[in-house]
């Protein structure tokens, strides 16, 4: 290599290095990462949460201007265990912010986060309400994107390889959420949720034009639409109707309602089901029912099945969920059946599981 060529290459390398250093300086000067992390912390505080980082945020210009976050944790107020842990995240900002515009966040992106459902329930039950009652909707100006996430409850994995995309959450503006993932049993799941939040004169938040669609393996799906109302704290009322299709094309009509959520149970629902040789009128907690189903679908001890955590009645010739099938199920539980003397345990009648 000639001396002139070496000098030329070194000059080019020097210019590139100088440009990189200049870009980093410009990024720090114009972006000022601390103002965005403080904006994010402020939004968390408004929602009754605390956000911490294990290292100072770093600016980035490529492929979009933003701020890199390391060791991110989100806590519910006065709780020692985090709701969310993410080793890496990024705040995406608009270009106009880079050139002197107002501080704004377009998107919060998280890679491989871990979300604790128990801690999330605590946070939701403690959401701030206005003095004298009523709900106060925490406004989220930025959309959220999650990649390769994990959802846990009681340290057990409920969902893995999860992804989530949302828009901004603002009163009077349509909100959308799409999510997908893989259950602990390997089933692919997808979900979409849309609604428009609106404050009403009574101080509650109406969730108007609510639509919920969920899809599982083997062509199973759930479609519900209607209205909901958040009354502050854990209090949520629902009025939804739709249908559910299970493996084999079995179609069931659903009517789902609730009065006020019970924090301890994670919310109780009043569910009516009508389908092929099936009729049900139940009050139940989805979280408790999911834990019960996971138990009986696994290697449960020999003997009678444990009673499901429901109150009401269910009559079905056969119900199939994945690889588990229940035949000849007649259930009377809680107030739907007289208690045996000296016992308050619910009753399950004529259940055969395969």
N, C-alpha and C positions, 0 to 999 in steps of 0.2 A: 504494500500500500504506500503510495507516494506521500511525501510530507504535506503537500498542498491538500490532498484528499483528507488526511487525518485532521488537519486544521479545520477544513470545511465541516466534517462530521462533528468535531468537538464544538464548533460554533453553533451548529444546528441543535446539538444536545443542550448547549448552554441556553439557547433561546427558548427551547421547549421547557427546560427546567425553570427558567425565569417566568414563563407564562403560567406554569403550574403554580408556582409560589404566589404569583400575582393573583391568580384565580382564587387561591385559598384565602389570601388576604381580603380580596373583594367579598368573598363569601362570608367571612367572619364579620367584616365591617357592615355589609348590607343586610345580611340575614339576622345577625345577632341572635344566636340560638336561644339565649336565656329568655327573650321576650315570648318566644313560641312555647317553650316549656312552661313558662308562668301562665300563659293563656290556657294551656291544657290543664294545668293544676287548678286554675280558677274554675274551669268548666267542671272538673271533678268535684271541687268543693261545693259548687252550686247544687250538685246531685247528691251531696252528703257523703262523698268519697275522698280518700287521700291517695295521691300518686307520688311514688318515689322512683328515683333512678340511681343505679349503682355507679354511674360515671357521668361527667358533664356531657351535654348534648353536643354533637358535631354537625357543622353545616355540610351540605352537598349541593352541587350544581348539576350533576348528570345522573340519569337522563332528564330529571326535573328538579327544580330548586326545592330544597327541603331540609329537614333536620333529622339526623340519625339519633336514635335513642338506644341506650344499652341498659340491660338489667332493669326492666320496667316492672313495677309491682303496683297493684291497685287494691286498697283496703277499704272495707266498710268502716264507718266511724266507730272508734273504740273497740275494734276487733284486731286480734294479734295475727290471725291467719289471712293471707291475701285472697281476694276474689279471683284475681288474674295475675299470672306471671308470664313474662315474655322476655327471652334473652335479647331479642332485637326488634326494633320497631322504627317507623319513619313517619314524620309529619310532612305531608306534601303541601306546598304553599303556591299560590298563584304568582305568575311572573310579575304582575303589577306590584306585589308586595316587595319583591326584590329591588325594584326601582323607585322606592320611596312611598309606595302606597300603604294603606292601613294594614295593620297586623291582621292576617286572616289565615285560616287553615282550610284547605280544600278536602283533605283526606288524612285519616290515621290508618296506617298499615302495620299489621303485626304478623310476625313470622313465628310459627310453632308455639303459640301461647297455650297455657293451661288454665282452664276456667273451672272454678270450684262452685258447683251448683248450690251447695249448702250455704256458702258465704254470699252467693248472689241473692238467695232468698232473704237472708238477714238484711242485705242492703236494700232490697225492694220494700221490705216491711218498714224500713226506717226512712224512706224517701220523705223529704221535707214537705210539710203542709203549712198553709198559711195560718196565722193566728186566728183562732175562732173556728178552725175546721176548713175543709175544702182541699182540693188537690192543687199542687203546684208542679206543672210539667217542666222538667229540666230540659232546656233547649240545647240541642246538639247541632252546631252549625256545620260540622264536618261529617262527611260520610266515613264509614269504617270498613276496612277490608282485612279479613283474617285468612291466613293460609296455613294448612297443616296443623290445625289446632286440636286440642284434646279437651273433652268435657268429662269431669269426674264428679262423683257424689259418694261421700263416705270413703274416699280414697279408692273407689272402684271406678274403672273406665266405663263410661256410658257411650261415648262417641269418640272416634279417632279419625285422623286424616280429614278433619273438618275444615270447611271453607265457609266464609260468610261475607256478604256484601250488603251494605245498607246505604241509604241516602241520609240527608240531614233530617233531624227531628225538630220541627218548628210548628207552633200552633197555626192552624189554617192551611198548612201545606201537606200534600200527600206524602206519606212515608212508605218506603218499601224495604223489604228484607228478603234476601234469598240465602239459603244455606244448604249444605250437603255434607255427607260424611258417611262413616262406616260404623255400624253398631259393634258392640263387643263380640257378638256372634258372627260378624262378618257380613251383615246385611247392609246393602247400599240404601241410604235414605236421602230424600230431598224434601225441602220445605220452602214455601214462599208465603209471605204475609204482607198485606197492604192495608192501610187505613189512613184517615185524615183526622188528626187530633184537633179538637176545638173546645175552648172553655165555654161552659154554659152558665146561665145566670145564677144557678144554685151553688156554684163554686166547684163543680165536678168537671172532669175532662171527658168529653164525648169522643169515642173512637168510631167515627162514622165511616160507612162504606167499607166495613171490615171484610176481608176475604182471606181465608186460610186454606192452602192446598198442601197436602203432604203425600209423598209417594214412597213406597217400599219395594222390596224385591217381589217377583212373581206377580206383577201387575196389581198389587194392592195399592189403594189410594184413598184419601180422605179429602172431601171438599166441603167447606163450611163458609157461610156468608151471613152477615147481619150487622148488629150493632153491639157495642160494649161501652161501659162507663166506668172510669176510674174515680173513686171517691176519696183518694188520699190514703197514704200508708198501704196496708195490705188489702184494702177494700176494693174489690172489682166485681162488677155485675156484667153478665153476658146474656145475650139473646141471639143464638145462632142456629141456623138450620142448614141441612145439606144431606150428603149421602156418603157411604163408605163401601168400597168394593174390596173384597178379600180374594185370596187365591181361589181360582175356579170360577170366578165371575159372580160370586154371591154378592148381591146388592142389598144394602141396608139403608133405610131412611133414619136420619138422626135429628134430634132436637136437643140442643145443649143450652142450659141456662144456669145461672148462679145468683145468689143474693150477695153475700159478703164473704170474701176469702178468709179462711182460717190459717193464720200464720204457721201454727204448729204442723198442720197437715199439708201446707203448701198450696192451699186452695181447694175447696170442695165444689164439685159440679153436680148438677141435676141432669141426668142423661136419659133420654127415651130413645129406644131402638125398635124398629119394626123391619122385619126381613123374612126370608124363607124359613118358615116354621120357627121363627124366633120373635120373642117379645120381651122387652126389658124396660123397667122403670127404676133407676138407680140413683143414689147419691154416693159419690166416690171422690177420692183424691187421686189424680193421675200419677203422682209420684209414688204413693204407697202401692197403688195397683201395679205399677211397673215393677217395683221391687218384689211383690208377691208373684207376678208372672215369671220373673227371672228365676225365682226359687223353684217353682213347680216345673218349669221347662228344663231345669238342670237335674242334677242327681239328688232329688229330694228323698228323705228317709222313707222306708216302707210304711204302709199303713194309710189311714184316711188322709185325704188332702187337707192342708191347712185352709181355714175359711178365708175367702178374699176380703179385703178391707172395704166393703161396700155396705150400704144400707138400702134395702129395697127388694125387688123381685126380678128373677130372670128365668125364662123358659126357652130352651133351645134343644132341638134334636141333635145338632152337631155344630161345633165351632172349631175352625181351623186357624191356627196362627203359626206360620212357618212350618216346622216339623212336628208341632204339638197339636193334637186333636182331642177335643173333649166331646164325648157323646152322652146324650140323654141327661143334660144338665138341667136341674130344677133347683133354684136357689131362693131361699127366703132368709133375709138377714135383717138384724136390727129391729126396727118397729114393724117390719113386715111379717114377723113371726113371734108368737108368744115365747117369752124366755122360759127356759126350764127352771123349775124351782131350785133356788140356791145358786143359779148361774145366770150371767148376763152375756154369755158367749153367743155369737150368731150361729145360724144353722145352715148347712149345705146339704142338700138332699140329692141322691141318685146321680152322682158324678162319676163318670168313667173316663179315664185318661189313657191316651195311647201315645 
